[in-house]
Amino acid sequence: MFKLLRYIKIFLITGCLLFACHASTPTEFKRPSLKVLFGSFVGEYPGIIAQEKGFFKAQGVDVELIHKRYIQLEQANFSAGKYDGMTSSLGNLIILSAINLDIQGVIVIDESTGADVVVAQPQIKTVADLKGKKLGANLGGFSELFITEMLKTNNLNSNDVNLVRLEALKIPQNLKKNFIQAGHTWEPYLSEAMKIGGNILFTSKQTPGLILDLMIFRGDVIRDRPGDIRAFVQGWLQASEYWKENVQEGNTIISKALKIPSNTISLEGISLTSLDENQNLFQFSNPNSIDKIAKVYADFFIRAGNLTRIPELKSLFNSSFLNPAS
């Protein structure tokens, strides 16, 4: 009986010690998903492929992709911390930096080489025909510079047309209503405009190097989660290359994820930016580097009254995440 009691006592003590050791072990919390916002331009879609093909997870990062049609309306939420990162045109990054100094672009995701278009009603045949007409564009960002460059090709300026502030997705319906006679848009909205007899006047093929899109992150996320940012960038680059090599499969993945017709998804007019191209763009000694293109936007925004000062442009770009960790 005495031996039994002693064994029970030893058992209980051992159990208590094991429980105490277990309880004293720090709880390992899983890192939260990286919340990334993207819009409806085709160059923003490689993230969908990276998610569906498991490229992000293979790099060791959980990503939550959030799709919004009105991405411009979410910029304040991004700055407030609702999202860790978001896609942005180069022009919009510069505008956003005026109110949020602590953001950086970490990768150029695409260059528009024809996908951005100014589409007009059937009776508008040339850029010159726009004089005195209503022209829709997302004013205050890259869209305004794009249409300004278009007008310059025919010795026109913004005073020669009536500019109307409109998002790209609003262009088709406003053309149909005759609220505007032309507007800046892209797919899938371009297809809607063409169905009602739209006529393409100008494309980004005529403005090489001007329209670039980036993935930007808040500074606190870059500082706190550099490994996750690097993994995200590597997964994105892998997805871009995969899509270029497997176009139909990539289109099908995106069509299913966004519930949009696959015939409105096309890489025509889009250059998904490779690692080598990114390295050249982030090389500030390069005459076509991203900081020099950014200066074109900043100077334009100053003249247009959209900015009161030019930000420190080189500080807006961080190329340290382009290469895998050694």
Protein Blocks (a to p, Z undefined) as FASTA:
>chain_A
ZZmmmmmmmmmmmmmmmmmmmmmpccddddddddddddfbfklmmmmmmmmnommmmnop
acdddddfblmlmmmmmmnopambdcddfklmmmmmmmmmbbcdfbdfbdcehlaccddd
fklmbfklmgopacdddehiaklmmmmmmmmmnopafklpccddddfklmmmmmmnomaf
bdcdddfklmmmmmnopacfbdfklmghklccdddddfklmmmmmmlmmmmmmmmmmmmm
mmmmmmmlmmmmmmmmnopafklgcfehiacddfklmmmmmmmkbmkbfklmmmmmmmmm
mmnopafbdcdfklmpcfklmpccZZ
